[in-house]
Amino acid sequence: MGGPARWTSVVAALVLAGCSGAATPDATTPAARPATSSGTATTSGTATSSTSADPAPTAGAPTYAFQDSNFRILLVGPDGVTQPLDSLTSGPEDNPDWSPDGSRLTFVGQGTDLGSHPGLWVVGADGTGLRRLVDCTGSCRFVDDPAWSPDGDEIAFTRLAPGPKAGGTLEVVDVLSGRTRTLLTAKPGEGYAGVRYAPDGKALVLEWVHATVQDYDDTKGVTLIAVDLTTSPPRTKALTDPALFAQTADWSPKGDLIQYAALPAAGARGTDLYLVRPDGTGRRRLTTLADRGGAAEHADFSNDAKTLVFVGADPQHGLDGLLQVDVATGTVSAFGKGNLTGHHPRSRPVP
């Protein structure tokens, strides 16, 4: 991954190697990114969009924001693929997420006025109104994983500061004012990643990343945790064994299930998708691609909760890139027309 230093995703490395294309947390996988000073500098402009040769979903399908393998944010819909930020940013664009009304995106990236310091940004879905919320300078190593709150008022994100004594933090930033506050602070050598809000805004799910004080990129394990936001301080509950490196979790539209990717067993070389209730019960393995030399990760529920769109590989059936799985049957198929490779597909909300 380009850009600033980040937690090394051990699971992602395993996937790429095998395919072509109430406790404190205890988890491993993509990483938390450091705090930044909040800011409200604005830059607006209209991006030039380009339509691809038709790697698009079928007619009537929702639009997905998607980070491709070149770290550009694409909008993937029935009419093709557009790149709304092409003329606005000067570096990698990571981890898009939609506002609750589907009119704006937040992402991690470099705006034209940020030099070499990636930060947290908001932009209209048409590429207008680019605005920086968090500027990762000074004691900030990186910020990552923005997730819009269901009420649209805040964006949760993870942060990591440089230095061996720094622990990662889970924070939220007010979209209007740019003020930040910290929800969780990890011990030195640990951090957070992959935060996502429950549909009612009362809980979060995220990764608790375990590394070492000597080397933050030396990931030892990842624990998926649920965070109860109705208590002060927030209470956390471990949902997975850190040896399974659970990652890229998200909630179903009704909030009754959490999907995530994890190794089927400690030491396995690929991740598969799982479903679990928020209280940790009813766990179900949804895909078995790792058993056939494939993998599945970075999934997102469709708006009707019938399918998960994810990034993966199914060598047995010649599938690679952006795929989908039927939640009821576990049947995996291609998503759209063409192989789109990258990370973090996000379904555009339907208000």
C-alpha positions in Angstrom: 0.0 0.0 0.0 1.4 3.4 -0.9 1.3 6.6 1.1 2.1 7.0 4.8 3.2 4.2 7.0 0.3 2.0 8.2 -0.4 -1.2 10.1 0.7 -4.0 7.9 -2.3 -6.3 7.0 -1.0 -9.8 7.5 -4.2 -11.3 6.2 -4.2 -9.1 3.1 -0.6 -10.2 2.4 -1.7 -13.8 2.7 -4.6 -13.3 0.3 -2.5 -11.6 -2.3 0.1 -14.3 -2.0 -2.4 -17.0 -2.6 -4.5 -15.3 -5.4 -4.0 -13.1 -8.4 -5.6 -10.2 -8.0 -15.8 -6.2 27.8 -12.2 -6.3 27.2 -9.8 -4.2 25.4 -9.5 -5.2 21.8 -7.2 -7.9 20.6 -7.0 -8.1 16.9 -4.8 -8.1 13.8 -5.2 -6.9 10.3 -5.3 -3.5 8.6 -4.4 -0.8 10.8 -5.3 2.2 12.8 -4.0 5.5 11.7 -2.9 8.3 13.8 -4.5 11.4 14.9 -4.4 14.6 13.1 -5.1 18.1 13.8 -8.6 18.9 12.7 -9.1 21.6 10.1 -11.7 23.2 7.9 -9.7 24.2 4.9 -11.8 23.9 1.8 -11.2 23.2 -1.8 -14.0 22.9 -4.3 -13.9 21.9 -7.9 -15.6 19.7 -10.5 -13.9 16.5 -11.4 -13.7 15.1 -14.9 -15.3 11.7 -14.8 -14.5 8.9 -17.2 -16.6 5.9 -18.0 -14.9 2.6 -18.4 -15.5 0.0 -21.1 -18.3 -1.5 -19.1 -17.1 -3.3 -15.9 -20.5 -2.2 -14.5 -23.2 -3.9 -12.4 -26.4 -5.0 -14.1 -29.2 -2.5 -14.7 -30.9 -1.4 -11.5 -28.1 -2.4 -9.2 -27.0 0.2 -6.6 -23.9 2.3 -7.0 -20.8 1.2 -5.0 -17.9 3.4 -4.0 -14.8 1.3 -4.6 -11.1 1.8 -4.0 -9.3 0.2 -7.0 -5.9 -1.4 -7.1 -4.3 1.9 -8.1 -5.8 3.6 -5.0 -8.4 5.6 -6.9 -12.0 5.9 -5.8 -14.4 4.7 -8.4 -18.2 4.8 -8.5 -19.4 1.5 -9.9 -23.0 1.5 -11.2 -25.3 0.4 -13.9 -24.0 3.0 -16.3 -20.3 2.2 -15.9 -17.5 3.4 -13.8 -16.7 7.0 -13.0 -13.8 8.6 -11.1 -15.2 11.7 -9.4 -11.9 12.7 -7.7 -9.6 12.4 -10.6 -8.8 16.1 -10.9 -9.0 16.9 -7.2 -6.4 14.8 -5.4 -2.6 14.4 -5.8 -2.1 11.0 -4.3 -3.7 7.8 -3.1 -7.4 7.8 -2.3 -8.4 5.2 0.3 -11.3 3.7 2.2 -14.4 5.5 0.9 -17.7 5.7 2.8 -21.0 7.2 2.0 -23.0 9.8 3.9 -26.3 8.4 5.1 -28.2 10.3 2.4 -25.8 9.0 -0.3 -24.9 12.6 -1.5 -21.3 12.7 -0.2 -18.2 10.6 0.4 -15.6 10.6 3.0 -12.1 9.1 2.3 -8.5 9.2 3.3 -6.2 10.9 0.7 -4.1 13.8 -0.3 -5.7 16.9 -1.5 -3.9 19.4 -3.7 -3.1 21.6 -0.7 -1.8 18.9 1.7 1.6 18.1 0.2 2.7 14.8 1.5 0.3 14.6 4.5 -2.8 12.5 3.8 -5.9 13.4 5.8 -9.6 12.8 6.2 -11.8 14.4 3.5 -15.4 14.9 2.5 -16.6 15.5 -1.1 -19.8 15.4 -3.0 -20.6 12.3 -5.0 -20.3 14.5 -8.2 -16.8 15.5 -7.2 -17.7 19.0 -6.0 -17.2 20.6 -2.5 -14.0 18.9 -1.5 -13.3 19.7 2.2 -10.6 18.5 4.6 -11.8 17.5 8.0 -8.6 16.1 9.6 -5.1 17.0 8.6 -2.4 14.4 9.5 0.6 16.5 10.3 2.9 16.9 13.3 2.6 14.0 15.6 0.3 12.1 13.3 1.6 9.0 11.5 -1.6 8.3 9.7 -5.4 8.4 9.8 -7.6 5.7 8.3 -11.0 3.9 8.0 -13.5 6.8 8.1 -17.1 5.7 8.8 -20.0 8.1 8.6 -22.4 8.0 11.6 -26.1 7.1 10.7 -27.3 10.6 11.7 -24.7 12.2 9.4 -23.2 14.4 12.2 -19.9 12.6 12.8 -17.3 10.4 11.1 -15.4 7.8 13.2 -11.8 7.1 12.2 -8.7 5.5 13.5 -5.3 7.2 14.1 -1.7 6.2 14.9 0.9 8.6 16.2 4.6 8.0 15.6 7.0 6.7 18.2 7.4 3.5 20.2 5.3 4.7 23.1 2.2 5.7 21.0 -0.9 3.6 21.0 -3.6 3.8 18.3 -6.8 5.7 19.0 -10.4 5.5 17.9 -11.8 9.0 17.3 -14.8 10.8 15.9 -14.8 14.2 14.1 -17.8 16.5 13.9 -18.6 17.0 10.2 -19.6 20.7 10.6 -17.0 22.0 13.0 -14.0 19.6 12.5 -13.6 19.1 16.2 -12.4 15.6 17.2 -12.8 13.5 20.4 -11.3 10.2 21.4 -13.4 7.2 22.2 -10.7 4.5 22.8 -6.9 4.6 23.3 -4.9 1.4 22.8 -1.7 0.4 24.6 1.7 1.0 23.0 2.1 -1.6 20.2 -1.6 -1.9 19.6 -4.2 0.0 17.6 -7.5 0.0 15.8 -8.8 -0.4 12.3 -11.8 -1.0 10.1 -14.4 0.9 12.2 -18.1 0.7 11.2 -21.3 2.1 12.8 -24.3 0.0 13.7 -27.4 1.2 11.8 -28.9 2.7 15.0 -25.6 4.5 15.9 -25.5 2.9 19.3 -22.5 0.6 18.6 -19.4 0.2 16.5 -17.5 -2.8 15.2 -13.8 -2.6 14.5 -10.5 -4.4 14.6 -8.2 -4.4 17.6 -4.7 -4.8 16.1 -1.9 -6.4 18.2 1.6 -5.6 17.1 4.8 -4.9 19.1 6.2 -1.7 20.6 9.4 -2.2 18.6 7.6 -2.6 15.2 4.0 -1.4 14.7 4.0 -3.2 11.3 4.8 -6.5 12.9 1.2 -7.6 13.4 0.7 -10.5 15.8 -3.0 -10.9 15.8 -6.3 -9.1 15.3 -9.4 -9.2 17.5 -12.8 -8.1 16.2 -14.6 -6.1 18.9 -18.0 -4.6 19.4 -18.1 -1.2 21.1 -21.2 -0.1 23.1 -21.5 3.7 22.7 -24.4 3.9 25.2 -22.0 3.6 28.1 -19.3 6.0 29.3 -16.6 5.0 28.8 -17.7 2.8 25.9 -17.6 -0.9 26.7 -16.0 -3.4 24.4 -16.7 -7.0 23.7 -14.3 -9.4 21.9 -16.1 -11.3 19.1 -13.2 -13.4 17.6 -9.9 -15.1 18.4 -6.9 -12.8 17.6 -5.2 -15.8 15.8 -7.9 -15.7 13.1 -7.1 -12.1 12.1 -10.7 -11.0 11.7 -11.0 -7.9 9.5 -13.2 -5.6 7.4 -16.4 -6.2 9.4 -19.7 -4.4 8.8 -23.3 -4.5 10.0 -26.4 -5.8 8.1 -28.9 -3.0 7.3 -31.1 -4.1 10.2 -28.2 -4.4 12.6 -29.0 -8.0 13.5 -25.8 -9.4 11.9 -22.2 -8.6 11.6 -20.2 -9.9 8.6 -16.4 -10.1 8.6 -13.5 -11.8 7.0 -11.2 -14.2 8.9 -8.9 -17.2 8.6 -10.9 -20.4 8.8 -8.1 -21.7 11.1 -5.0 -20.3 12.7 -2.2 -20.3 10.1 -4.5 -20.7 7.1 -3.5 -18.8 3.9 -6.7 -17.2 2.9 -9.7 -15.5 4.6 -13.4 -16.4 4.2 -16.6 -14.5 5.1 -18.5 -15.1 8.3 -21.7 -13.9 9.9 -22.3 -13.5 13.6 -24.8 -11.8 15.8 -23.6 -8.6 17.7 -23.6 -10.6 21.0 -21.2 -13.1 19.5 -23.7 -16.0 19.0 -24.9 -17.7 15.9 -21.6 -17.7 14.0 -21.9 -19.0 10.4 -19.2 -19.4 7.8 -20.6 -18.0 4.6 -17.9 -18.8 2.0 -15.4 -21.6 1.6 -13.1 -20.1 -1.0 -10.0 -20.5 1.2 -10.5 -24.3 1.1 -10.0 -24.1 -2.7 -7.0 -21.7 -2.8 -9.1 -18.6 -2.9 -10.1 -15.9 -0.5 -12.8 -13.4 0.5 -12.6 -10.1 2.3 -13.7 -6.4 2.3 -17.4 -7.3 2.1 -20.4 -5.0 2.2 -24.1 -5.8 2.6 -26.4 -4.8 -0.3 -29.2 -2.5 0.8 -31.7 -5.4 0.8 -29.3 -7.5 2.8 -29.7 -10.4 0.4 -26.1 -10.3 -0.9 -22.6 -9.3 0.1 -20.4 -7.7 -2.4 -16.8 -8.4 -1.6 -13.2 -8.6 -2.9 -12.0 -12.1 -3.5 -10.9 -15.0 -5.7 -12.5 -18.3 -6.7 -9.9 -20.1 -8.8 -12.1 -23.1 -9.3 -14.6 -21.0 -11.3 -12.2 -18.5 -12.7 -13.5 -15.6 -10.6 -11.3 -12.8 -9.3 -11.8 -9.2 -8.1 -15.2 -7.8 -7.2 -17.6 -10.7 -6.4 -20.9 -11.3 -4.6 -22.3 -14.0 -2.4 -25.9 -14.9 -1.7 -26.4 -14.6 2.0 -29.1 -17.4 2.1 -27.3 -19.9 0.0 -23.6 -19.0 0.1 -23.4 -19.0 -3.8 -20.6 -16.9 -5.1 -20.8 -15.2 -8.5 -19.1 -12.3 -10.4 -20.3 -8.8 -9.6 -20.9 -6.8 -12.8 -19.1 -7.2 -16.0 -15.3 -7.4 -15.7 -12.7 -8.0 -13.1 -12.4 -4.9 -10.8 -9.6 -5.4 -8.3 -9.1 -3.3 -5.2 -10.6 -2.8 -1.7 -13.6 -1.6 0.3 -16.8 -1.6 -1.8 -19.5 0.5 -0.2 -23.1 0.4 -1.3 -24.7 3.8 -1.8 -27.5 4.3 0.8 -31.1 4.7 -0.3 -32.6 7.4 1.9 
